[in-house]
Amino acid sequence: MINLSGFLVVISLLLSTQVLAQTWNIEIVDSEGSVGRFNSIAIDDQDYPHISYYDWTNHDLEYASWNGSDWELETVDSIGMVGRYSSLALDSSGQPRIAYFDYPSGGLKYASWNGSSWDIEYVDPACSQYCISLALDTQGFPHISYFDSSGSLKKLKHAYWVGSSWEIETIVEASCGSTSNTLAIDSYDNPHVAYSDNIEGLMYAHFNGSAWETQVIDPSCVGSYASLELDSQSNPCIAYSDQSDFWNPILMYARWSGSGWIVQNVRELIAPTGYTSLAMDSEDNPHISYTYAWYNSLTYTYWTGSEWTTFDVDTIGNIDYDTSIELDSLDNPHFAYFDMGMDDLRYACLNTTGISGDPDQSGYSLISVSPNPSQGTVLVSFSLPEASQVSFSLYDAAGRLVQHVHSGYFSDGISSVALEQLSTGLFFCRMTAGESSTTQRFVVIQ
C-alpha cells in the first residue's frame, strides 16, 4: 500500500461571532493521473472513511482508506479496463467488498479483502452492464443489482451469493435505458431496488419473499439519478433529480409511508444536477449530496425534522460528476467526489468541533444529550476534571446562536442540567468551561 498524507483545506461557511463556525474539512485523497470517477464511500466502526474509485489514466480499480493519520491507497484490480461503476460495502469486521465493471471485455466483477490480499472473481462474465450497486445482507453475503445492456432488451438483474455460488435473476426487462440503479437490503434479507426508466420514470422494485414487485413512483421524471436507502422500519426512501425540464431541474425526495409514497420537492435548481447520493440518519432524516453542474459545486441538503437545509460544501474546482455520501456514528456527513478540473479524488467531512477548532483533550466532556430525539426537554450530562464555571449555548442547524441557555458553577465529576421548552429542529449544544469547549448534536421533534 502507498501512504499519502491528506492535503487539508478548511472552508468556513459562516463567520459571524454570533454563529457556530460550520466548516468543512476537504482533502485531496488521490491526484495521480485522472482519478476519482465512479466513487463509492463507506464508514467503518471507528468512523474512518473508505473509498473505491476508478483510475481513468491506468484503467484500474483503486481503493483508499483512512488509517487515522494518512490515506492508504491501493490498486485492487489492474487486469483489463476495470473499476467503472464501483460500489463499496464494509462487512461486520470492516473488511471492504467492491462490485465493479470490466470494460470493454464485459463482465461484472467482485473483489473482497481476506485480511491479507484481494480475492477477485467474475460474477456475471457474459454481460455488458452498467449502474452497479452492492449491499450486504445480515449474513454478510453480497447482493448486486446491475443493468445488462447486451441484447435487444435491457435487463435489470440481481446477483447474490448463497454461501457456495452466485445466483443471478432478472428483475425486469425494458426496451429503454436507465441512468441509475441503487440497491438496499432489509432486515429480512430481501432486496429493494430503485431505478430510472427513460420512458416510465422513477421505478421501485422489491422482493416480497417469493416474487419481485415493481411500481412507478414518479412517472414524470427523466434522468433521475436515484439513490435508495431504507429507514429504521425498512421503508424505502429515494433521492433523485427530476430533469424532465432540463433547464429547471428539481431535486426530489420520495419515501414510503407504509401505505403510499410521499414525494417532496426538495429544491428547485437553476442548472442540471446528477449523481445524487442519499444517507439516512439515526432519526430517519434524509441527507443528500449532489453535484451542481455549471456552478461546479458539491452541494449538501438535509432534513432537520422541520425543514430542508442546504450547504455548498466545495465550490473550488470543476465538480460536475460523481459523489457519494455516508454518515458516521454521530450522523455527521462524509463525502467522496470527483473534481473534473483537477482530475482528482476528493473527500470532505463536517468539522464537528465547531467554534473551538480542535477537539478538547483536557478532560472536560459533554457525555450525552437525552432523550435524542426529544419532544422539547433534554437532559445534558457532562463531566468535569475539576470544579469550574460552566455555560451552555444553543445553536440551530445553520449555526446561528439561538440563546445562552444556562450558566453556573459545578463541582468535579458528572453533573447534568435540563434544557426545557425547546422548539422543533436540529440543534447543537455547546458546553464551555474555562477555555475548553465541546459540542453535542441533538434533535427536537413534535
C-alpha positions as CSV (number, residue, x, y, z in Angstrom):
1,M,0.0,0.0,0.0
2,I,1.1,3.6,-0.6
3,N,0.8,6.2,2.2
4,L,-0.3,9.6,1.0
5,S,-0.8,12.4,3.5
6,G,-4.1,14.3,3.1
7,F,-3.9,17.8,1.8
8,L,-6.2,19.8,4.1
9,V,-8.3,22.8,3.1
10,V,-10.8,24.3,5.6
11,I,-13.7,26.3,4.3
12,S,-15.8,28.4,6.7
13,L,-19.4,28.7,5.8
14,L,-20.5,31.1,8.5
15,L,-18.1,33.6,10.1
16,S,-20.1,35.9,12.4
17,T,-19.1,36.0,16.1
18,Q,-22.8,35.1,16.7
19,V,-22.6,32.0,14.6
20,L,-21.3,28.5,15.2
21,A,-18.5,28.2,12.6
22,Q,-19.6,25.4,10.4
23,T,-16.6,24.3,8.5
24,W,-15.8,21.5,6.1
25,N,-12.5,19.6,6.1
26,I,-11.7,19.0,2.5
27,E,-8.8,16.7,1.4
28,I,-7.3,15.6,-1.9
29,V,-7.2,11.8,-1.5
30,D,-5.6,10.9,-4.8
31,S,-4.2,13.1,-7.6
32,E,-2.0,10.7,-9.5
33,G,-3.5,10.9,-13.0
34,S,-7.2,11.2,-13.7
35,V,-8.7,9.5,-10.7
36,G,-11.9,9.6,-8.7
37,R,-14.7,8.8,-11.1
38,F,-17.3,6.2,-10.1
39,N,-16.5,6.6,-6.4
40,S,-18.3,4.9,-3.5
41,I,-17.8,5.7,0.2
42,A,-18.3,3.7,3.4
43,I,-17.6,4.4,7.0
44,D,-16.2,1.8,9.5
45,D,-16.9,1.4,13.2
46,Q,-14.1,3.9,14.0
47,D,-15.8,6.5,11.8
48,Y,-12.9,6.2,9.3
49,P,-13.8,6.6,5.6
50,H,-13.1,4.0,2.9
51,I,-13.5,4.9,-0.8
52,S,-13.5,2.8,-4.0
53,Y,-12.9,4.6,-7.3
54,Y,-11.8,4.4,-10.9
55,D,-8.3,5.3,-12.2
56,W,-9.1,6.6,-15.7
57,T,-5.4,7.0,-16.6
58,N,-4.5,3.4,-16.0
59,H,-8.0,1.9,-16.2
60,D,-7.7,0.3,-12.7
61,L,-9.9,-0.2,-9.7
62,E,-8.5,1.8,-6.8
63,Y,-9.2,1.8,-3.0
64,A,-8.4,4.4,-0.4
65,S,-8.8,4.0,3.4
66,W,-8.0,6.4,6.2
67,N,-5.9,4.8,9.0
68,G,-6.3,7.7,11.5
69,S,-3.4,9.8,10.2
70,D,-3.0,9.2,6.5
71,W,-4.7,7.9,3.4
72,E,-3.6,4.4,2.3
73,L,-4.0,4.0,-1.5
74,E,-4.1,0.6,-3.2
75,T,-4.7,-0.8,-6.7
76,V,-7.3,-3.6,-6.3
77,D,-7.5,-4.8,-9.9
78,S,-5.5,-3.8,-12.9
79,I,-6.3,-6.6,-15.3
80,G,-8.1,-5.1,-18.3
81,M,-10.1,-1.8,-18.1
82,V,-11.7,-2.3,-14.7
83,G,-13.3,-0.2,-12.0
84,R,-16.2,1.7,-13.6
85,Y,-19.4,1.9,-11.6
86,S,-17.6,0.7,-8.4
87,S,-19.8,0.1,-5.4
88,L,-18.3,-0.4,-1.9
89,A,-19.6,-2.0,1.3
90,L,-17.9,-3.0,4.5
91,D,-18.7,-6.2,6.3
92,S,-19.2,-6.6,10.0
93,S,-15.4,-6.8,10.5
94,G,-14.8,-3.6,8.5
95,Q,-13.4,-5.6,5.5
96,P,-14.1,-4.0,2.1
97,R,-16.2,-5.6,-0.6
98,I,-16.4,-4.0,-4.1
99,A,-18.5,-4.7,-7.1
100,Y,-17.4,-3.1,-10.4
101,F,-17.5,-3.3,-14.2
102,D,-14.8,-4.9,-16.5
103,Y,-14.9,-2.8,-19.7
104,P,-14.7,-3.4,-22.7
105,S,-14.3,-7.1,-22.1
106,G,-17.7,-7.2,-20.3
107,G,-18.4,-8.8,-17.0
108,L,-19.5,-8.0,-13.5
109,K,-16.6,-8.5,-11.1
110,Y,-16.4,-8.7,-7.3
111,A,-13.4,-8.1,-5.1
112,S,-13.2,-8.9,-1.3
113,W,-10.4,-8.3,1.1
114,N,-9.5,-11.5,3.0
115,G,-7.2,-9.8,5.6
116,S,-4.0,-10.0,3.6
117,S,-5.0,-9.8,-0.1
118,W,-7.8,-9.3,-2.5
119,D,-9.9,-12.2,-3.8
120,I,-11.3,-11.3,-7.2
121,E,-13.9,-13.2,-9.2
122,Y,-16.3,-12.7,-12.1
123,V,-20.0,-12.7,-11.0
124,D,-21.6,-12.4,-14.5
125,P,-18.9,-12.6,-17.2
126,A,-21.2,-12.8,-20.1
127,C,-23.0,-9.5,-20.0
128,S,-22.4,-5.8,-20.7
129,Q,-23.5,-3.9,-17.6
130,Y,-23.6,-0.5,-16.0
131,C,-25.1,1.2,-12.9
132,I,-23.8,-1.3,-10.4
133,S,-25.0,-1.3,-6.7
134,L,-23.7,-3.5,-3.9
135,A,-25.2,-4.3,-0.5
136,L,-24.5,-6.9,2.2
137,D,-27.2,-8.9,3.9
138,T,-27.4,-9.9,7.6
139,Q,-25.0,-12.9,7.0
140,G,-22.5,-10.6,5.2
141,F,-23.4,-12.2,1.8
142,P,-23.2,-9.8,-1.1
143,H,-26.1,-8.7,-3.3
144,I,-25.5,-6.8,-6.5
145,S,-28.1,-5.1,-8.8
146,Y,-27.0,-4.0,-12.2
147,F,-28.2,-3.4,-15.8
148,D,-27.3,-5.8,-18.6
149,S,-27.3,-3.9,-21.8
150,S,-26.5,-6.8,-24.1
151,G,-29.2,-7.9,-26.5
152,S,-32.3,-6.1,-27.7
153,L,-33.8,-5.7,-24.2
154,K,-32.2,-4.1,-21.2
155,K,-32.3,-6.3,-18.1
156,L,-32.2,-5.2,-14.5
157,K,-30.5,-8.1,-12.8
158,H,-29.9,-9.2,-9.2
159,A,-26.9,-11.3,-8.4
160,Y,-26.5,-12.7,-4.9
161,W,-24.2,-15.1,-3.0
162,V,-25.8,-18.2,-1.4
163,G,-22.8,-19.4,0.5
164,S,-21.2,-21.5,-2.2
165,S,-22.1,-19.9,-5.5
166,W,-23.6,-16.9,-7.2
167,E,-27.3,-16.9,-8.2
168,I,-28.5,-14.5,-10.9
169,E,-32.0,-13.5,-11.7
170,T,-33.7,-10.9,-13.9
171,I,-35.8,-8.4,-12.0
172,V,-37.3,-6.6,-15.1
173,E,-36.8,-6.2,-18.8
174,A,-37.2,-3.0,-20.7
175,S,-36.6,-1.7,-24.2
176,C,-35.1,1.6,-23.0
177,G,-32.1,2.6,-21.0
178,S,-31.6,3.9,-17.4
179,T,-29.5,6.4,-15.7
180,S,-29.5,4.8,-12.3
181,N,-29.9,1.7,-10.2
182,T,-29.5,1.5,-6.4
183,L,-29.9,-1.4,-4.0
184,A,-30.6,-1.9,-0.3
185,I,-31.2,-5.0,1.8
186,D,-33.8,-5.1,4.6
187,S,-33.6,-6.9,7.9
188,Y,-35.3,-10.0,6.3
189,D,-32.5,-10.0,3.7
190,N,-35.0,-9.0,1.0
191,P,-33.6,-6.7,-1.7
192,H,-35.0,-3.3,-2.7
193,V,-34.1,-1.5,-5.9
194,A,-34.8,1.9,-7.2
195,Y,-34.0,2.7,-10.8
196,S,-34.9,5.1,-13.5
197,D,-36.6,4.1,-16.7
198,N,-36.3,6.7,-19.5
199,I,-39.9,6.0,-20.6
200,E,-41.8,5.1,-17.4
201,G,-40.0,7.3,-14.9
202,L,-38.7,6.6,-11.5
203,M,-39.3,3.0,-10.6
204,Y,-39.1,0.8,-7.5
205,A,-38.8,-2.9,-7.2
206,H,-38.6,-5.2,-4.2
207,F,-38.6,-8.9,-3.4
208,N,-41.6,-9.7,-1.1
209,G,-40.2,-13.1,-0.1
210,S,-41.5,-15.1,-3.0
211,A,-41.5,-12.7,-6.1
212,W,-40.4,-9.3,-7.3
213,E,-43.0,-6.5,-7.3
214,T,-42.5,-3.3,-9.2
215,Q,-44.2,0.1,-9.2
216,V,-43.9,3.5,-10.7
217,I,-43.1,6.2,-8.1
218,D,-42.8,9.3,-10.3
219,P,-43.9,8.9,-14.0
220,S,-42.9,12.4,-14.9
221,C,-39.3,12.4,-14.1
222,V,-36.5,11.9,-16.6
223,G,-32.8,11.3,-15.8
224,S,-33.4,10.7,-12.1
225,Y,-30.0,9.5,-10.8
226,A,-31.9,7.8,-8.0
227,S,-30.3,6.8,-4.7
228,L,-32.1,4.4,-2.3
229,E,-31.8,3.8,1.4
230,L,-34.1,2.1,3.9
231,D,-35.2,3.8,7.2
232,S,-35.3,2.1,10.6
233,Q,-38.6,0.4,9.7
234,S,-37.2,-0.9,6.3
235,N,-39.3,1.6,4.4
236,P,-37.7,2.7,1.2
237,C,-36.5,6.3,0.8
238,I,-35.3,7.7,-2.5
239,A,-33.5,10.9,-3.5
240,Y,-33.5,11.8,-7.2
241,S,-33.3,14.6,-9.7
242,D,-36.3,15.3,-11.9
243,Q,-34.8,16.7,-15.1
244,S,-37.9,16.5,-17.3
245,D,-37.4,20.2,-17.7
246,F,-33.7,20.2,-18.4
247,W,-33.2,23.9,-17.7
248,N,-35.3,23.8,-14.5
249,P,-34.5,20.5,-12.7
250,I,-35.8,19.7,-9.3
251,L,-34.2,17.8,-6.5
252,M,-36.8,15.4,-5.2
253,Y,-37.2,13.0,-2.2
254,A,-39.7,10.2,-2.0
255,R,-40.5,7.9,0.9
256,W,-42.9,5.1,1.6
257,S,-45.2,5.9,4.5
258,G,-46.4,2.3,4.9
259,S,-49.5,2.9,2.7
260,G,-48.3,5.1,-0.1
261,W,-45.5,7.2,-1.5
262,I,-44.9,10.7,-0.2
263,V,-43.0,12.8,-2.7
264,Q,-41.3,16.1,-1.7
265,N,-39.9,18.9,-3.8
266,V,-36.7,19.5,-2.0
267,R,-35.1,22.2,-4.1
268,E,-35.7,23.9,-7.4
269,L,-32.4,24.2,-9.2
270,I,-31.3,26.5,-12.0
271,A,-28.8,24.1,-13.6
272,P,-28.7,20.4,-14.2
273,T,-27.7,18.1,-11.4
274,G,-26.8,14.5,-11.2
275,Y,-25.1,11.7,-9.3
276,T,-27.4,12.2,-6.3
277,S,-26.5,10.2,-3.2
278,L,-28.7,9.6,-0.1
279,A,-28.0,8.6,3.5
280,M,-30.4,8.3,6.4
281,D,-29.5,9.4,9.9
282,S,-30.4,7.8,13.3
283,E,-33.7,9.8,13.4
284,D,-34.6,8.7,9.9
285,N,-33.9,12.1,8.4
286,P,-32.5,12.1,4.9
287,H,-29.1,13.6,3.9
288,I,-28.5,14.2,0.2
289,S,-25.3,15.1,-1.7
290,Y,-25.3,16.1,-5.3
291,T,-23.1,17.9,-7.8
292,Y,-24.4,21.1,-9.3
293,A,-23.5,21.5,-13.0
294,W,-22.3,24.8,-14.2
295,Y,-21.9,26.0,-10.6
296,N,-19.2,23.4,-10.2
297,S,-20.1,22.7,-6.6
298,L,-20.6,19.8,-4.3
299,T,-23.9,20.6,-2.5
300,Y,-25.4,19.0,0.6
301,T,-29.0,19.1,1.7
302,Y,-30.6,17.5,4.7
303,W,-33.9,17.4,6.6
304,T,-33.7,18.9,10.1
305,G,-37.1,17.4,11.2
306,S,-39.0,20.5,10.1
307,E,-37.2,22.0,7.0
308,W,-34.6,21.3,4.4
309,T,-31.2,23.0,5.0
310,T,-28.6,23.3,2.2
311,F,-24.8,24.0,2.2
312,D,-22.3,24.3,-0.6
313,V,-19.6,22.0,0.6
314,D,-16.9,22.6,-2.1
315,T,-17.0,25.3,-4.8
316,I,-13.3,25.2,-5.7
317,G,-12.6,23.3,-8.9
318,N,-14.9,21.8,-11.6
319,I,-17.1,19.5,-9.6
320,D,-19.6,18.1,-12.1
321,Y,-19.6,14.3,-11.7
322,D,-19.8,11.5,-9.2
323,T,-20.4,12.0,-5.5
324,S,-21.3,9.6,-2.6
325,I,-22.3,10.3,1.0
326,E,-22.2,8.3,4.2
327,L,-23.0,9.2,7.8
328,D,-20.8,8.3,10.8
329,S,-21.9,7.1,14.2
330,L,-22.8,10.7,15.2
331,D,-24.8,11.3,12.0
332,N,-22.0,13.6,10.6
333,P,-21.8,13.5,6.8
334,H,-18.7,12.3,4.8
335,F,-18.4,12.8,1.1
336,A,-16.3,11.3,-1.7
337,Y,-16.4,13.2,-5.1
338,F,-14.5,13.9,-8.3
339,D,-13.0,17.2,-9.3
340,M,-13.1,17.1,-13.1
341,G,-10.9,20.2,-13.4
342,M,-8.0,18.8,-11.4
343,D,-8.8,15.2,-12.2
344,D,-8.5,14.1,-8.6
345,L,-10.5,12.3,-5.9
346,R,-11.6,14.5,-3.0
347,Y,-13.0,13.8,0.4
348,A,-15.0,16.2,2.7
349,C,-16.4,15.9,6.1
350,L,-18.1,18.2,8.6
351,N,-15.7,19.8,11.1
352,T,-17.7,18.8,14.2
353,T,-15.5,20.7,16.6
354,G,-17.5,23.8,15.7
355,I,-16.3,27.1,17.4
356,S,-13.2,26.0,19.2
357,G,-11.5,24.1,16.4
358,D,-9.7,21.0,17.6
359,P,-11.5,18.6,19.9
360,D,-10.9,19.3,23.6
361,Q,-8.4,16.9,25.3
362,S,-8.4,18.5,28.8
363,G,-10.9,16.0,30.4
364,Y,-13.9,18.2,30.0
365,S,-16.6,16.3,28.2
366,L,-20.2,16.6,27.3
367,I,-21.3,13.0,27.8
368,S,-24.8,13.0,26.4
369,V,-28.0,14.9,25.5
370,S,-31.0,12.7,26.1
371,P,-33.5,11.8,25.0
372,N,-32.4,12.3,21.4
373,P,-34.7,12.9,19.7
374,S,-36.7,14.7,22.3
375,Q,-40.1,16.5,22.5
376,G,-38.9,19.8,23.9
377,T,-37.0,18.9,27.1
378,V,-33.5,17.4,27.2
379,L,-31.1,16.4,30.0
380,V,-27.5,17.5,29.3
381,S,-24.9,15.3,31.2
382,F,-21.3,16.3,31.4
383,S,-18.0,15.6,33.2
384,L,-15.5,18.0,34.7
385,P,-12.0,17.2,35.9
386,E,-12.2,20.0,38.5
387,A,-14.8,22.4,39.8
388,S,-15.5,25.0,37.1
389,Q,-17.8,27.7,35.9
390,V,-19.8,26.2,33.0
391,S,-22.0,27.8,30.4
392,F,-24.2,26.3,27.7
393,S,-25.1,27.8,24.3
394,L,-27.6,26.5,21.8
395,Y,-27.2,26.8,18.0
396,D,-29.6,25.9,15.2
397,A,-28.9,23.7,12.2
398,A,-27.5,26.7,10.2
399,G,-25.0,27.5,13.0
400,R,-26.9,30.6,14.3
401,L,-26.8,31.3,18.0
402,V,-30.3,30.6,19.5
403,Q,-29.6,31.5,23.1
404,H,-27.3,31.1,26.0
405,V,-29.3,28.6,27.9
406,H,-27.6,28.0,31.3
407,S,-24.6,29.1,33.3
408,G,-23.4,28.0,36.7
409,Y,-20.6,26.7,39.0
410,F,-20.3,22.9,39.2
411,S,-18.1,20.6,41.2
412,D,-15.8,18.0,39.6
413,G,-17.3,14.7,38.3
414,I,-20.5,14.1,36.4
415,S,-23.3,16.7,36.5
416,S,-26.4,17.5,34.5
417,V,-28.7,20.4,33.6
418,A,-32.1,20.4,32.0
419,L,-33.0,22.4,28.9
420,E,-36.7,23.0,28.5
421,Q,-39.3,24.4,26.1
422,L,-37.2,23.9,23.0
423,S,-38.7,24.3,19.6
424,T,-38.7,21.7,16.8
425,G,-35.5,21.3,14.9
426,L,-31.8,20.2,14.8
427,F,-29.6,21.8,17.4
428,F,-26.0,21.9,18.6
429,C,-25.4,22.3,22.4
430,R,-22.0,23.9,23.2
431,M,-20.6,23.5,26.7
432,T,-17.9,25.9,27.7
433,A,-15.7,25.5,30.9
434,G,-12.9,27.9,31.2
435,E,-11.0,27.8,27.9
436,S,-12.4,24.4,27.0
437,S,-15.5,23.6,25.0
438,T,-17.3,20.7,23.4
439,T,-20.4,20.3,21.3
440,Q,-23.2,17.7,21.0
441,R,-25.8,17.4,18.3
442,F,-29.5,16.6,19.1
443,V,-33.0,16.8,17.5
444,V,-36.3,18.1,18.9
445,I,-39.5,16.7,17.3
446,Q,-43.2,17.4,17.7
